[in-house]
Amino acid sequence: MPREYDSFSERLTRITMGIDALERRKNRGGGPLDSEGLVPIYLGADLIAAPLLADWAEAETELDALHEQLPRVAPASRRVFATAMLRSLRTAVRLFRGVALDYSVKVTDLVGAPAGPVDAAELDAARDQLDVLLRACGVVRGSLARRIAEWEEARALPAGEIENTYHTLMDEGRARTAEKIFDTGDFTMALNPVRGVPYTARCGFDAGKMDLNVDLKFTRAAIKHLVAHEVFPGHATQLLLTRARVEQGTAHPETLLCTANTVLGCVQEGIADEGVGLIDWIDDDDDRIHLELRRLRSAAQTCAAWYLMVEERPAETVAQYLRDTAAGQESWVQGRLKMAAHPFRGAFIASYWAGARAVRRVMERTSAADFPRFVDYLYANAHSPQSLEMFA
């Protein structure tokens, strides 16, 4: 017999995938999403298939019908998520129809992140912590940006050591994830070096590969972060866990949408960016430095995108801000500018900071005894930052 699902969840999942299919059909790689689709990776096609939507007007009618069901969605945290998700989907449909929206609207309504640059006090706190950590390691001369660059250069892995380091860390990340989050069995991902791309790394789940931008230099701590972000316990783990839980009937089908370029992206990126903390994988001073550096760069790129797209500062001025504030390598700096200017995905640059902050705030206030319940709440439910905050 066909599996029975919560009717709202099943319909939300179907309509989201219908919008994804319609965007791919209408724009054929030439629209605001290029070839990625609204939901880049979906493991539920055999469970809940996409309907054939005729046009954007039908998509909006379906979203209206879902909105009418919101008062009956329970519990309250799920209703908070669903409200944000419908707002996000409506915004996506407007963009797919060719409506021009302000960058700030995309950030708040599509991504679900706060408008504006990151508060200066939070940037200063990350910089101050990096200053303390670098001084403790004997890196004391020059500006903070210069000392960050000196630390990264001193610890950069030779090109010939990256792959072995990656596989060693992959094995350890898998073991820690199995213990603390979810057992993915013998799942693994090969390393796929790439050049000339605007991202640092990417989860090529369908191909079983993690793309790594080798135009950049990497420390061991940076590779560890990327393994955690893209694979264990990040994106690949979330995909496998949600599929397993939906099959078991212990999660709503909407969790299968975890990679959607919607408000779901905030918490997806938050899980990934806080991955080393989730599996207690911070071993030494280099790990601690990279953790703070990652947070600083996440905050700085959020600010930079706002300066470029809302305040309309010159691109070179914004690039210099990233160099000075976050000691960004040039490939990373130019990639951030390119991403920020993308008509759809650009606003999602804010999802990394907003999502990581949301996950970290709840994780840090959760006791060790409550950690398994937190993991279940985090991974086995679809979330906006606001619904995640409701974990009690």
N, C-alpha and C positions, 0 to 999 in steps of 0.2 A: 504493500500500500504506500502511496506517496506520503512523505513526512509532513506533518502539520506544524505550521509556524504561527507565531503571533501575527495577526493579520496586518497590523500597522507596519511591523518590521519587514514582513515579506513585501508589502507594497512599496515601502520606502526603498528597499533594495532593488526591486524590479525597476522602479521609475528612475533611480539613479543610473542603473545600467542602461536603461532605455535612452536617457539623455546622453550617456557616453557613446552609445551606438549611433545616435542621431548626429552628434557632433562629428564623429569619424566619417559618417556617410555624407554629410552636407559639405564639410570643409575639405575632406580628402587630403589632409596634411597641409592645407594652405591657410587654415584659420588661426585663431589666437592660441590654440594648443599645439600647433605643428602636428607631430605624429604621435604624441604621448597619450592622447585621450584624456577624458575626465578622470578615469580610474585606470592608472597605468598597469596595475597588476591585480587580477581578480581570480580567486581560486574557487569561486562558487558557481561557475557557468552550468555545471551539471546538477546543481541544487536549485538555483533560482536563475532562470534565463532572462535576458533582456527582452522586453516587449518591443514591437515595431511601432514606434511613434511616427506619425505622419509628418509633423512639423513642430515648430517651437510653440505654437499656440496650444497644441494638444499637451505638450509637456507642462505648460503653465496651468492648464486645466487640471491635470493630474496633481500638481503641487497644491492647487487650491483645495482639492478634495482631501489630501493628506492633512492640510492645515485644519480642516474642520474636525479631524479626529484627535487633535492635540490634547484637548481637555481630558481625554480618556487614557492617555499614555501614562503609565506608572512604572516605577516610582517617580518621585519628583525629579531626581537627578536625571533620569532618562528623558523626562519631558523637557528639561532645560537643554539637554543635548539636541533633542529632536527639533525644538524651536530654532536653535542656531543652525542646524543642518538644513532645514527648509529655507531659511533666509539665505544661506550660502548657495544652495542650489538655484534659487531664484536669481541671485546675482550672477551665477555662472551662465544661466540661460540668457540673461540680458546681454552679457558679453558675447555669447555665441551668436546672438541675433544681430550683432554689430553696433549695439548701444555703447557710446563712449562714456566711461565712468571715471570719476576722479580716483587717483591712486589711493587717497585716504578712505574712500568708500570700499574699494577692493580689500584694503587691509582689515577694516572693521567687519564688513558684511560677508565677504567671501572667505577670508582667512580666519576671522574671529579673534584677531590680535588687537591690542590697543593702538589707537592712532598716535602718531607723533614719534619723535626719537626717544630712545631710552633715557630715563632720568640720569642727569649728570652724576648724581651721587652714587648710582649703581656702577657706572663706568669707573668712577674714581675708586670705589671699593675694590673692584677687580684689579685695577692698576696698582693700588697700594699693596694688595696681597701678593701680586707678582713681584713687586719691588722687594718685599720681605723674603720671599722664597729664593729669588735670584741672589740676593745678598748672602743668604745662608749657604748658598752653593759657591760663593766666591766670585760671582759675576757682579762687579761693583762699579765699573767705570763707564761713564757716558750716560746719555739719556736712556730712559726705559726702553724705547724702541731699539736703540743700538744694543742694549744688553740682551733683549729678547733675541735679536738677530744673531748675536754672538753665541748665545746658548744653543739656538737651533743649529747653527753652523757646526759647532763643536760636537754635537751629538747626532748629526745627520748620518743616516746609514749609507754606506757605499751601495751603488746600484746593484752590485752582485749579491748583496746580503738581503735585499728587500724580500724576495720571494720566500726564502727559508724562514725569515723572521715572521712573515705573514702566516705561513702554515703552522709554525710553532704556536703562535698566538691564537690561531683558529682552533687548534686542538684544546688549548686551555680555556678559551672562551666558551666552547661547546660544553666542556665538562662543568664549568661554573654555572652556565645557564641551565643545564640539566638539573643541577642541585637546587638552584634558587628560583627558577622561573618555569621551565618546561623542557622535557626531554625530547630533543629533535631527532633522536636515533643517530643514524650514520650520515645525516645530511651535512653537506659541506659545500663550499663554493671555491672555484678556481680563481686565481688572480689573473686579471686581464689588463696589462699596461696599455694606456691610451695617451695620446697627446693632442693638443689643440682643442681642448674642451673647456667649457666655462665652469665645470664643477671639480671638486677635489676627488670624490669617489662616488660610485653609484651602485646600487643593488640590482644587478642584472639577474633577477630571480629566475626568469623563464629559461635563460641560457645557462644558469648555474655558475655565473661568474660575477666577481666584484671588480668593476672597472676602477682603475687607479690612475689618476692624472700624474704621469711621471715627469711632467714639466716642472713639478714641485719637488722639493727635497723633504724627506720625512725622517723624524726621529722614531725610535722604537715606541715611545709613548704615543706618537701620532698614529702609527700603524695600529696600535692596540685600540685607540679610540675609534678608528675607522672599522676595524673588525667588530667592535661592540655596536657601532652605529648601524652598519649595513647588514650584519649577520647575527651575531650572538651578543646580547639578547635583543638586538634592534629589529630592523625591518623584516628580514627573513624569518626570524623567530615569531614575530607578531603574525605574519601570514600563516605559518604552520599551526600556531596555537589556535588562532581564530577558526581555521578550517576544522581542526580536530574538535573544538568545543561545539561548533554548530552541528557537526555530524553526531556528536553525543547528545545533542539536545540541551546543553547546559549554557548556551549563549544564543542571543538573538541573531538572526541572519545579517542584520545591519553591521555586525562586526566584520563581516567579509569585505566591507567597503573601506577597510583601514588605510588603503593607499590613496583614497580619493583626494583629488585636488579641491578640497572643500575645508570646512572647519575641522574635519578629522585630521588634516595635515598637521595642525598644531601639536596635538598630543602624540601623533605618530613620530614627529621629529623630536618631541620632548623625550619620549622613551629612548629613542636612538641616541640623542646627545647626552643623556644621563645614564647611558648603558653601563659604563664602567662602575658607576656607583651602585646601580641596581644589583650587580653581581659581585660587589665588594672586591673590585679588581684594581684598587689603587695601592701599589706596592712600595713605591719609593718617591724620592723628591722629584725626579723627572716626571712621574705620573701626576704628582700634585701641581707642578708647574704647568704641564700641558693642560690639565683640567681648568686652571684659572685662565690660561691663554685662550683656550677654546671659548670660555664664557666671555672674555673680553672681545674676541673677534666676532662672536655672535651678536653682542650688543653693538659693536662698531658698525657692522654691516647693516644692521637695522637702521641705525642713524644715517649711514651713508645713503641708503636707498631713499630715505625720506628727504634728505638734502637734495638729492638728484632729481627726484620725481615730483616733489611738492614745492620745495623752496627754489627749485630750478637753478641750483648752483652749477657752475661749469664742471664738466666731467673731470677735468684734470685737477680742479680744486678738491673734488670729492676723492679722487684717487690719492692725492697727497694726504688727505685726512686719514685714509685707511693706512697709508704707510707710516704716518707719524703716530697715530693712536694705537694701532694694533700690530705694527711691524709686519704687515702683510707682504709675503713674497709676490713678485710682480704678476705672475700667472694668476694667483688668487685675487689680487686687486682688480685686474682687468675682467676676470670671471664674475666678480661681484657686480661690477658696473653693467656688464652684459645681462646678467640675470635680472637686475633691478629694472632695466628698461623693457623687459619682455611684457607684452600687452596683457598676458594672463598670469604667467607664473611669477612675474616680478614681485607682486605683493607677498608671495609666500616666503620671501627672504625674511619677513618678520616672524614667521612661524617657528623658526629655530629658537630665538630668544624667548618668545612668549610660551612656547610649549615646554622648553627645558625648565623655565622658571616655575611653571605650573606643576610639573612632575616633581621637581626638587622640593618645592614648598611642602607638598603633601608627604613625600618620602621622608623628609627630615623630621617631621613631627610624628611619624609612625613608629611605634615601639617595635622591638624585635619580635615580640609575641604576636603583634598584629601584622607583621610583614607579609605572611602568606595571604591574608585576607586583602591587604592592599594590592598585591600582585594580581589576585583574581579580579578585583575591582578595576584595576588599570588595564589589563590585557583583555579580559573577557567581556568588556562592555565598550560600546562606542562612546566617545567623549568629545566634548568641547572643553577648553580650559576651565570654564565655570562649573560644569558638571563634575569634573575631576576634583575640584576644590571641595565638593560636597561630601567627600569621603569622611566618615566619622569614625 
